[in-house]
């Protein structure tokens, strides 16, 4: 049996594409295990998926001053030796990484043992963790054509993002039953990312009365962000987090308001959902979501609204404009050169494993 080690962690976006690969990996006869950090979000998501999980020491390499910058390199070094011992014992044929700092020592350990590895970069420009790992990888997959110029020519492969098959098979009637919404008005879905977004939540709730005159609203607002005063508002449903039913809520939604995380916007493209993208501002990130949103806006897949200019009025106007022009956005997405990302990546892993 072929063996593969998956890795990636720190956020849900570094884990869910790995999970999307699982059905095809198992069909191809791979024995799958996962290496992540001791207590990162990846541990919960991977164990829930029924995959053997091994935790190692990990650190974060920061672009700003922090006293942990003096101690975390030792954690990374410890993680490197731990990963090396694990791989010597398990003897995987190939390693696949979705990024995050925990993956860096694992990719380096694989290179030192002569084990081929593939990295997937979601954002338009590589993050720091992947920049450190890329020299040790065999191939580097990416989502955006623009990303290819930032990657080594002999390693770069445009694959798109692995999308979970179940996400593409949602049922609007099930979504309507789950939410209790009607079919009398179109449905607006709001997604603020895995931890929610205060700025988006506030803007939506600031113009909610006007929105509800024209739309029904499903608001996934993040843990701890429910507003008890809105529990009984007709046509408005708020959830901290949705997992199994998310595919049905996507199927029910006519338009979407979302952050511009790479995995999320690739899912919106696959589902042909017109969207308003509100990227994390540069002051709160390295600017990757801004680049992602710019790319999608330039291709006609989405509207972009910067958080710095986000007001109740701006958001309400954008929602109305998006809905009025939704078919134009859908046509652009239908005309896009969509790639079967899961099959493309699993084919590459299979080929490397056989070698």
Secondary structure as a PSIPRED ss2 file (coil, helix, strand):
# PSIPRED VFORMAT (PSIPRED V4.0)

   1 X C   1.000  0.000  0.000
   2 X E   0.000  0.000  1.000
   3 X E   0.000  0.000  1.000
   4 X E   0.000  0.000  1.000
   5 X E   0.000  0.000  1.000
   6 X E   0.000  0.000  1.000
   7 X E   0.000  0.000  1.000
   8 X C   1.000  0.000  0.000
   9 X C   1.000  0.000  0.000
  10 X C   1.000  0.000  0.000
  11 X C   1.000  0.000  0.000
  12 X H   0.000  1.000  0.000
  13 X H   0.000  1.000  0.000
  14 X H   0.000  1.000  0.000
  15 X C   1.000  0.000  0.000
  16 X H   0.000  1.000  0.000
  17 X H   0.000  1.000  0.000
  18 X H   0.000  1.000  0.000
  19 X H   0.000  1.000  0.000
  20 X H   0.000  1.000  0.000
  21 X H   0.000  1.000  0.000
  22 X H   0.000  1.000  0.000
  23 X H   0.000  1.000  0.000
  24 X H   0.000  1.000  0.000
  25 X H   0.000  1.000  0.000
  26 X H   0.000  1.000  0.000
  27 X H   0.000  1.000  0.000
  28 X C   1.000  0.000  0.000
  29 X C   1.000  0.000  0.000
  30 X E   0.000  0.000  1.000
  31 X E   0.000  0.000  1.000
  32 X E   0.000  0.000  1.000
  33 X E   0.000  0.000  1.000
  34 X E   0.000  0.000  1.000
  35 X E   0.000  0.000  1.000
  36 X E   0.000  0.000  1.000
  37 X E   0.000  0.000  1.000
  38 X C   1.000  0.000  0.000
  39 X C   1.000  0.000  0.000
  40 X C   1.000  0.000  0.000
  41 X H   0.000  1.000  0.000
  42 X H   0.000  1.000  0.000
  43 X H   0.000  1.000  0.000
  44 X H   0.000  1.000  0.000
  45 X H   0.000  1.000  0.000
  46 X H   0.000  1.000  0.000
  47 X H   0.000  1.000  0.000
  48 X H   0.000  1.000  0.000
  49 X C   1.000  0.000  0.000
  50 X C   1.000  0.000  0.000
  51 X C   1.000  0.000  0.000
  52 X E   0.000  0.000  1.000
  53 X E   0.000  0.000  1.000
  54 X E   0.000  0.000  1.000
  55 X E   0.000  0.000  1.000
  56 X E   0.000  0.000  1.000
  57 X C   1.000  0.000  0.000
  58 X C   1.000  0.000  0.000
  59 X C   1.000  0.000  0.000
  60 X C   1.000  0.000  0.000
  61 X C   1.000  0.000  0.000
  62 X C   1.000  0.000  0.000
  63 X C   1.000  0.000  0.000
  64 X C   1.000  0.000  0.000
  65 X C   1.000  0.000  0.000
  66 X C   1.000  0.000  0.000
  67 X H   0.000  1.000  0.000
  68 X H   0.000  1.000  0.000
  69 X H   0.000  1.000  0.000
  70 X H   0.000  1.000  0.000
  71 X C   1.000  0.000  0.000
  72 X H   0.000  1.000  0.000
  73 X H   0.000  1.000  0.000
  74 X H   0.000  1.000  0.000
  75 X H   0.000  1.000  0.000
  76 X H   0.000  1.000  0.000
  77 X H   0.000  1.000  0.000
  78 X H   0.000  1.000  0.000
  79 X H   0.000  1.000  0.000
  80 X H   0.000  1.000  0.000
  81 X H   0.000  1.000  0.000
  82 X H   0.000  1.000  0.000
  83 X H   0.000  1.000  0.000
  84 X H   0.000  1.000  0.000
  85 X H   0.000  1.000  0.000
  86 X H   0.000  1.000  0.000
  87 X H   0.000  1.000  0.000
  88 X H   0.000  1.000  0.000
  89 X H   0.000  1.000  0.000
  90 X H   0.000  1.000  0.000
  91 X C   1.000  0.000  0.000
  92 X C   1.000  0.000  0.000
  93 X C   1.000  0.000  0.000
  94 X E   0.000  0.000  1.000
  95 X E   0.000  0.000  1.000
  96 X E   0.000  0.000  1.000
  97 X E   0.000  0.000  1.000
  98 X C   1.000  0.000  0.000
  99 X C   1.000  0.000  0.000
 100 X C   1.000  0.000  0.000
 101 X C   1.000  0.000  0.000
 102 X H   0.000  1.000  0.000
 103 X H   0.000  1.000  0.000
 104 X H   0.000  1.000  0.000
 105 X H   0.000  1.000  0.000
 106 X H   0.000  1.000  0.000
 107 X H   0.000  1.000  0.000
 108 X H   0.000  1.000  0.000
 109 X H   0.000  1.000  0.000
 110 X H   0.000  1.000  0.000
 111 X H   0.000  1.000  0.000
 112 X H   0.000  1.000  0.000
 113 X C   1.000  0.000  0.000
 114 X C   1.000  0.000  0.000
 115 X C   1.000  0.000  0.000
 116 X E   0.000  0.000  1.000
 117 X E   0.000  0.000  1.000
 118 X E   0.000  0.000  1.000
 119 X E   0.000  0.000  1.000
 120 X E   0.000  0.000  1.000
 121 X E   0.000  0.000  1.000
 122 X C   1.000  0.000  0.000
 123 X C   1.000  0.000  0.000
 124 X C   1.000  0.000  0.000
 125 X C   1.000  0.000  0.000
 126 X C   1.000  0.000  0.000
 127 X C   1.000  0.000  0.000
 128 X H   0.000  1.000  0.000
 129 X H   0.000  1.000  0.000
 130 X H   0.000  1.000  0.000
 131 X H   0.000  1.000  0.000
 132 X H   0.000  1.000  0.000
 133 X H   0.000  1.000  0.000
 134 X H   0.000  1.000  0.000
 135 X C   1.000  0.000  0.000
 136 X C   1.000  0.000  0.000
 137 X C   1.000  0.000  0.000
 138 X C   1.000  0.000  0.000
 139 X E   0.000  0.000  1.000
 140 X E   0.000  0.000  1.000
 141 X E   0.000  0.000  1.000
 142 X E   0.000  0.000  1.000
 143 X C   1.000  0.000  0.000
 144 X C   1.000  0.000  0.000
 145 X H   0.000  1.000  0.000
 146 X H   0.000  1.000  0.000
 147 X H   0.000  1.000  0.000
 148 X H   0.000  1.000  0.000
 149 X H   0.000  1.000  0.000
 150 X H   0.000  1.000  0.000
 151 X C   1.000  0.000  0.000
 152 X C   1.000  0.000  0.000
 153 X C   1.000  0.000  0.000
 154 X C   1.000  0.000  0.000
 155 X C   1.000  0.000  0.000
 156 X E   0.000  0.000  1.000
 157 X E   0.000  0.000  1.000
 158 X E   0.000  0.000  1.000
 159 X C   1.000  0.000  0.000
 160 X C   1.000  0.000  0.000
 161 X C   1.000  0.000  0.000
 162 X C   1.000  0.000  0.000
 163 X C   1.000  0.000  0.000
 164 X C   1.000  0.000  0.000
 165 X H   0.000  1.000  0.000
 166 X H   0.000  1.000  0.000
 167 X H   0.000  1.000  0.000
 168 X H   0.000  1.000  0.000
 169 X H   0.000  1.000  0.000
 170 X C   1.000  0.000  0.000
 171 X C   1.000  0.000  0.000
 172 X H   0.000  1.000  0.000
 173 X H   0.000  1.000  0.000
 174 X H   0.000  1.000  0.000
 175 X H   0.000  1.000  0.000
 176 X H   0.000  1.000  0.000
 177 X H   0.000  1.000  0.000
 178 X H   0.000  1.000  0.000
 179 X H   0.000  1.000  0.000
 180 X C   1.000  0.000  0.000
 181 X C   1.000  0.000  0.000
 182 X C   1.000  0.000  0.000
 183 X C   1.000  0.000  0.000
 184 X C   1.000  0.000  0.000
 185 X C   1.000  0.000  0.000
 186 X E   0.000  0.000  1.000
 187 X E   0.000  0.000  1.000
 188 X E   0.000  0.000  1.000
 189 X E   0.000  0.000  1.000
 190 X E   0.000  0.000  1.000
 191 X E   0.000  0.000  1.000
 192 X C   1.000  0.000  0.000
 193 X C   1.000  0.000  0.000
 194 X C   1.000  0.000  0.000
 195 X C   1.000  0.000  0.000
 196 X C   1.000  0.000  0.000
 197 X C   1.000  0.000  0.000
 198 X H   0.000  1.000  0.000
 199 X H   0.000  1.000  0.000
 200 X H   0.000  1.000  0.000
 201 X H   0.000  1.000  0.000
 202 X H   0.000  1.000  0.000
 203 X H   0.000  1.000  0.000
 204 X H   0.000  1.000  0.000
 205 X H   0.000  1.000  0.000
 206 X H   0.000  1.000  0.000
 207 X C   1.000  0.000  0.000
 208 X H   0.000  1.000  0.000
 209 X H   0.000  1.000  0.000
 210 X H   0.000  1.000  0.000
 211 X H   0.000  1.000  0.000
 212 X C   1.000  0.000  0.000
 213 X C   1.000  0.000  0.000
 214 X C   1.000  0.000  0.000
 215 X E   0.000  0.000  1.000
 216 X E   0.000  0.000  1.000
 217 X E   0.000  0.000  1.000
 218 X E   0.000  0.000  1.000
 219 X E   0.000  0.000  1.000
 220 X E   0.000  0.000  1.000
 221 X C   1.000  0.000  0.000
 222 X C   1.000  0.000  0.000
 223 X C   1.000  0.000  0.000
 224 X C   1.000  0.000  0.000
 225 X C   1.000  0.000  0.000
 226 X C   1.000  0.000  0.000
 227 X C   1.000  0.000  0.000
 228 X H   0.000  1.000  0.000
 229 X H   0.000  1.000  0.000
 230 X H   0.000  1.000  0.000
 231 X C   1.000  0.000  0.000
 232 X C   1.000  0.000  0.000
 233 X C   1.000  0.000  0.000
 234 X C   1.000  0.000  0.000
 235 X C   1.000  0.000  0.000
 236 X E   0.000  0.000  1.000
 237 X E   0.000  0.000  1.000
 238 X E   0.000  0.000  1.000
 239 X E   0.000  0.000  1.000
 240 X C   1.000  0.000  0.000
 241 X C   1.000  0.000  0.000
 242 X C   1.000  0.000  0.000
 243 X C   1.000  0.000  0.000
 244 X C   1.000  0.000  0.000
 245 X C   1.000  0.000  0.000
 246 X H   0.000  1.000  0.000
 247 X H   0.000  1.000  0.000
 248 X H   0.000  1.000  0.000
 249 X H   0.000  1.000  0.000
 250 X H   0.000  1.000  0.000
 251 X H   0.000  1.000  0.000
 252 X H   0.000  1.000  0.000
 253 X C   1.000  0.000  0.000
 254 X C   1.000  0.000  0.000
 255 X E   0.000  0.000  1.000
 256 X E   0.000  0.000  1.000
 257 X E   0.000  0.000  1.000
 258 X E   0.000  0.000  1.000
 259 X C   1.000  0.000  0.000
 260 X C   1.000  0.000  0.000
 261 X C   1.000  0.000  0.000
 262 X H   0.000  1.000  0.000
 263 X H   0.000  1.000  0.000
 264 X H   0.000  1.000  0.000
 265 X H   0.000  1.000  0.000
 266 X H   0.000  1.000  0.000
 267 X H   0.000  1.000  0.000
 268 X H   0.000  1.000  0.000
 269 X H   0.000  1.000  0.000
 270 X H   0.000  1.000  0.000
 271 X H   0.000  1.000  0.000
 272 X C   1.000  0.000  0.000
 273 X C   1.000  0.000  0.000
 274 X C   1.000  0.000  0.000
 275 X E   0.000  0.000  1.000
 276 X E   0.000  0.000  1.000
 277 X E   0.000  0.000  1.000
 278 X C   1.000  0.000  0.000
 279 X C   1.000  0.000  0.000
 280 X C   1.000  0.000  0.000
 281 X C   1.000  0.000  0.000
 282 X H   0.000  1.000  0.000
 283 X H   0.000  1.000  0.000
 284 X H   0.000  1.000  0.000
 285 X C   1.000  0.000  0.000
 286 X C   1.000  0.000  0.000
 287 X C   1.000  0.000  0.000
 288 X H   0.000  1.000  0.000
 289 X H   0.000  1.000  0.000
 290 X H   0.000  1.000  0.000
 291 X H   0.000  1.000  0.000
 292 X H   0.000  1.000  0.000
 293 X H   0.000  1.000  0.000
 294 X H   0.000  1.000  0.000
 295 X H   0.000  1.000  0.000
 296 X H   0.000  1.000  0.000
 297 X H   0.000  1.000  0.000
 298 X H   0.000  1.000  0.000
 299 X C   1.000  0.000  0.000
 300 X C   1.000  0.000  0.000
 301 X C   1.000  0.000  0.000
 302 X E   0.000  0.000  1.000
 303 X E   0.000  0.000  1.000
 304 X E   0.000  0.000  1.000
 305 X C   1.000  0.000  0.000
 306 X C   1.000  0.000  0.000
 307 X H   0.000  1.000  0.000
 308 X H   0.000  1.000  0.000
 309 X H   0.000  1.000  0.000
 310 X C   1.000  0.000  0.000
 311 X C   1.000  0.000  0.000
 312 X H   0.000  1.000  0.000
 313 X H   0.000  1.000  0.000
 314 X H   0.000  1.000  0.000
 315 X H   0.000  1.000  0.000
 316 X H   0.000  1.000  0.000
 317 X H   0.000  1.000  0.000
 318 X H   0.000  1.000  0.000
 319 X H   0.000  1.000  0.000
 320 X H   0.000  1.000  0.000
 321 X H   0.000  1.000  0.000
 322 X H   0.000  1.000  0.000
 323 X H   0.000  1.000  0.000
 324 X H   0.000  1.000  0.000
 325 X C   1.000  0.000  0.000
 326 X H   0.000  1.000  0.000
 327 X H   0.000  1.000  0.000
 328 X H   0.000  1.000  0.000
 329 X H   0.000  1.000  0.000
 330 X H   0.000  1.000  0.000
 331 X H   0.000  1.000  0.000
 332 X H   0.000  1.000  0.000
 333 X H   0.000  1.000  0.000
 334 X H   0.000  1.000  0.000
 335 X C   1.000  0.000  0.000
 336 X C   1.000  0.000  0.000
 337 X C   1.000  0.000  0.000
 338 X C   1.000  0.000  0.000
 339 X C   1.000  0.000  0.000
 340 X C   1.000  0.000  0.000
 341 X H   0.000  1.000  0.000
 342 X H   0.000  1.000  0.000
 343 X H   0.000  1.000  0.000
 344 X H   0.000  1.000  0.000
 345 X H   0.000  1.000  0.000
 346 X H   0.000  1.000  0.000
 347 X H   0.000  1.000  0.000
 348 X H   0.000  1.000  0.000
 349 X H   0.000  1.000  0.000
 350 X H   0.000  1.000  0.000
 351 X H   0.000  1.000  0.000
 352 X H   0.000  1.000  0.000
 353 X H   0.000  1.000  0.000
 354 X H   0.000  1.000  0.000
 355 X C   1.000  0.000  0.000
